[in-house]
Amino acid sequence: MITIAQEDPRSPDVQRLLSAFGDEVKKRYDSPPADVGIFDPALVAVPRSVFLVARNDGNPVACGALVPMDEHCVEVKRMFVAPQQRGLGIATRILDELERFAREFDYDAMRLETGVRQPESIALYGKAGFYRIPNFPPFENDSSAVCFEKRI
C-alpha cells in the first residue's frame, strides 16, 4: 500500500532517499547541475512549504518538496522515486499531492527544474500540465537544465 505524508527531511529515511537522488543525478551528467548539493531542511521549515515522502508498505520509496520562491510562486524540489518503485504511478501521486498543497497555500504557479538527461521526468511534468519556461536562477546559464511552470 502506498501512503504519502509530510515528513522531516532530516530523518534517516529521507536522508537515504535524498542521497540516492543525488547519486542518480550525478551519474547522468558530466558535471552535476547547479542544485544537486545537500538539501537544506530550512527550505521547508518556512510557512507555505512542505516535504512529502511516499512509502510502500511502510518503506520510504519516493519524495518531493515545495519551496517558496516568492509570494505567488512555489518551486517543486527533490522529486525522486527509487528505481525499483518506478512505473507504479508514485511520482504522479506525489506531484498531485504537491499541487494540492500549492493550491491550499494559495500559490498562483508551480515551477521546477529538471535536466536534459532525465527524459522520464520531462515526460512526467509534461503529462501533468507543466510547460517549458526560460531557465530561472540558479539555472539560467546551465545548458543541462530544463525549467517548467504550471499555473494553478
C-alpha angles and dihedrals in degrees: 000000000000118000127179122200143152113271139175110263089214093066117111091242092054093043089057091051092048091048091051089049092053093046092051095048092047091053091055097053136054089224122017118256118258095264105044100101127101115323109240109223088207087073090071097035091081128087117279094025133107142181116209131195126194117211128195109207088339096310117119108243108155145013145189138174143203116220120183116243096179138326093293105031135057128192124226108224138181098012103176138155120190109251095242090055098051121117094038096098094252095130090052091050092051092046091049090050091048089052090050089054092045090055091045089051088052099241120159097210144017121214133187144171128221132162137262089240093057102077094161090058092047089051092048093052094045091051089050092056101262117141132202118267132176111283112271126210130322088021101051093106097034109107091191092059126093118190128203139185137195124194111220 
